[in-house]
Amino acid sequence: MSLSDRIAEELSDRINAREDLPEPFSIANVARLFDVSASPVRTAFDQLVEEGLLIRDESGRLTPNPGRKPKRRTNRSDAHEPSLEVRIREFIIRRSLAGNDSFLREEATAEHFGISRTVLRHWLGKLAGQGFVEHVQRRGWRSRLFLPQDLEHYSEVRETLELLALRDVRENLDPEMLKSILAGNQPLPDGTPQLDNRLHAYWINLSGNYYIRDFFDRHGVFHAAIFDLATTETSAVAEMAEQHRVILESLLEKNWKKAEAVLSKHIRSQIPRVERMLEEIRSEGKKGPAE
């Protein structure tokens, strides 16, 4: 991916997420943000205009489109290439799982991802808000230390709170929503498994319990990313999708006991996968390029 593509992707993510942009929004200010020359920024602006994310206002200045309905990106060198955020997040997770909580070397890390230190800091700041890293004043960014017992402790609390949320809302579950999520867990015609994880957030948010939602807001994103990283094999995806289907079908049939039993099994079944991944990472002594 070229530098202009990376800038276009970053600006696209910010616009779609309604995050702050440089004021005034200009080629010069964006170039300063990314610590680059004006040329790649100008190319990135042209891409975003073509995609409908940027428009010219009455004065002729480029500004984010209020409608913000971007066209599908087609200019990536690899349409299946993970986003910059995903790649940085996976890098941080692997450091955490390796037991490495040393401070990141910004320059080396930014160079590894082919971005400026300013862009790296933006994403690290976002990941800090999700509990992946910690920012220590005047010292820098440090990975969150993941201890072996954390997995068991988190899973115990998650199971208890998620079951509580489900019990609170089971009579208010929308059958159409359950059917929609169920469809997302059906394999494709060629047999490729699909995984739709919306069911968990659905009843957690529906419960309206501030303390349940607060727990998952503060700890769920980090651990969900670890579980996702450990669930890459087709057989694992198929197993989880099948468990989702049984849970959803049981809820549609109002078989609460079965739904809860399979949900508990589903949560617990993820632990061995993460433990195997954790053992592999630590036995191989994997460390990122910023070491």
N, C-alpha and C positions, 0 to 999 in steps of 0.2 A: 504494500500500500504506500502510495506516494505521500509526501509531506502535505500537499494540498488536500489530499483525500482525508488524511488524519484530522486536519483542521476543520474540514467540512463536516466530518463525523462528529467531532467534539461540539461544534456550534449547533449542529442538528440536534444532538442530545440535549444541549442546554435550552434550545428554543422549545423543543417538545416537552421538556420537563418544567418549562417556565422558570428557569433559573436566571440569575442576574447575568446581564451582558455588559460589556464595557460601555460607559457613557462619556461622551457621545459615541454611538455605534459607528465606527469608521474603520477603514482599512488600516490606518496608522495605529489606532488604539488596539485593534485586534492583533496586529503584528507585535506590538509591545507585550500583549498578554501572552502570546505564544513564544516570544523571544525569537522571532524570525524576521526576514525581510518582507517587503510589501508584496512581492511577486506571488508566492504561494497563497497568500491571503486573498489576493485578487482572483486567483483561479478558483479558490474555495467559494468565494462570493458568487462567482458565475455559476458554479454548480448548484448552489442553494437557490439562486434566482430561477434557474431552470426547473428545479424541483418544487418551486412554489413556496419555499420557506421564507424567502426574502422578497420584498416588493419595494418599489420606490414610492415615497409619500409625495404629497403635493409640491414639496420643495425640491424633489428630485433625489433626496437622500434615501439610501437603502435602510429598511427597517424590517423587523420580523413581521410576517404576515399575521394579522389578527385571527384569520381563519385557521391557520396552522394545520393544514391538511397536506402533509408532504407526500410526494410521489414515492413509490418504492425505489430505494437506492439500487442502481444498476452499475455504478461506476467503480465498484470495488474490484480489485484484482482477483479476489476469491470470494464469491458470494457466501461461502460457508465459513469464512474466517471469523473467529469470535471477536466480539467488540473489544475495544481497548479496556473498558471497565472490567469485563469478564476476565481478560488475561491478567490484568493487574491484581484482581481479586484472587484468582487462582494462585498467583505467585505468592501473595501474602498468606493464603491459607496453608500452602505447602511449608512456608517458613514456620508457621504456628505449629503445624503437626510434627515438624522435625524438632520441636522444642527450642527453636531459635527465636529469642526475644531481643536480640541485639538491635542496635539502631541501624536503620537503612542508610546506605551511602547514596545520597540523592543523585549525584552526578552519574555514578555507574548504573544505577537503576533506570534513570531517564534514558541513558544511552542504550541500554538493553532493549527498551521499548520503542526507541526511535522517536522520542518526544523531548520537549524542553522540560526543564525543572519546574517551570511555572505550571505546565499542564499536569505534570506528575503530582504536584502539590494539590491541585484541584481535586484529582481523583482520590488521593490519600485523605483529604479532608472529608470527602463524601464517605469513604470507607470507615473513617474514624467515627462518624455519626452512626454507623451501623455496627460498631463494636469490633471491627477487624483489626484496627491499629490504634495506637495511642500516640498523641502528640505531646511531647514534653518540651516545655518552654526552654528555648536556647540550646536544646540538645537534638531535637529532630523527631523522627517518626520511629516507633518501635512496634514490632509485631506483637499481637496478643499471644501470650504463652498458653498453649493448650496442654493441659495435664491429662493423663490417661483416665483418671477418675471423673473428669469433667463430663465425659460422654455418658457414663452411667447416671450421674447426678442430674444432668439436663434431661435425659430420657425419662427418669422417674417423675420429675416435676411436669414435664410436657404431657406425659400420659395422664396424670391426675387431672391437670387443668383442662386438657382437651376433652376428656370424658365428661368432666363437669359441664363444660360449655355445651357439648352435644346433648346431655340430659336436659339442660335448661331450655333448649330451643327445638327439640325433636318434633314437638307438635306443631311448630310454626315453619318447618322446612318447606320450601317451595318445590313441589314435585317436578315442575318444568326445569328448575335450576339443577336439581339432582339428575334429571335425564340428560341435560346438556353436558354436565361433567362426566356422566357415564359414557356418553358418546365419545368424549375426548380420551377415554381410556380403552376404547375398542381398537384392536389391531387393524392396520391398513389391509386392503385387499390382498397384498402380496405377503401378508403375515407379519410385517414389521410392527413391533409393539409401539403403542403410543402411551404417553404418561401425562395426565392432567392432574396437577396437585391442588387445584382450586378448592377441593372439598374441605381441607383443613382450615384455610382462612375463612371459608364461608360460614361455618358454624361458630368459629371463634369471634368473628366480627358481629355475627347475628346475635350472639349472647348478650351484648351490651354491657358485659361485666368489665369495668375499667381495669381491674387488677389482673384479670386474665389477659386482656389485650395488651396491657403494659408489659407483662412478662414476655410475650411473644414479640412485641415491638422492639424490646431491648436485647433479647437473646435469640430470637427465632431466625433472623436473617443470616447471622453468622453460622449457626448450626445447620440450617437448611442448605447453605452453600457447601458445607462439609459433606452432608449426606448426598447431595447431587454429584459431587466429585467422586464419591465412592460408588455411585450407581451408574456406571457407564457401560458395563457389559450388557448385551442384549438379553441374556437370561435374567439378570437382575431387574431390568426395566420391565420385562414381561411378568415377573413375579409380583412386583409392586403394582402394576396395572391390574393384574388379576385380583389382588387384595382390594384395591380401590373398587373394582366392579362388585365384589361380594358385599362390601360395606354399603355401597350406594343402592344395590338391589335390595338389601335387607332393610334399609331405611324406607325405600319406596313401598315395601311390604309391611312396614311398621313392626318389623321383627327387631325390636330394640336390643334384646339380649345378644343376638347374633352379631348385630352391627358393632356393639361395644366390644365383644370378644375378639372380633377380627381386627378392629381398630387397635386394640392393645397389642395383638400379635404383630400387626403391621409396624407399629412404632418400635417394638422390640427387635423385629427382624432386621432393622437397619444397623443395629449395634455391631454385629459380627463383621459386616462389610467394612465399616469404618475402622474397626480394630485391625483387620487385615491390611487395609491401606496404611494405617498408622505404623504398623510393624514394618511394612515394606519401605516406607519413606525413611524411617529412623535407622533401619538396618543398612540401607544403602548410603546413609549419611548425605542425603540430598540437600544441597544448599543452593540458593539463588546466586546470580552473578554479582549481587551487591555485597557479597561477603568479603 
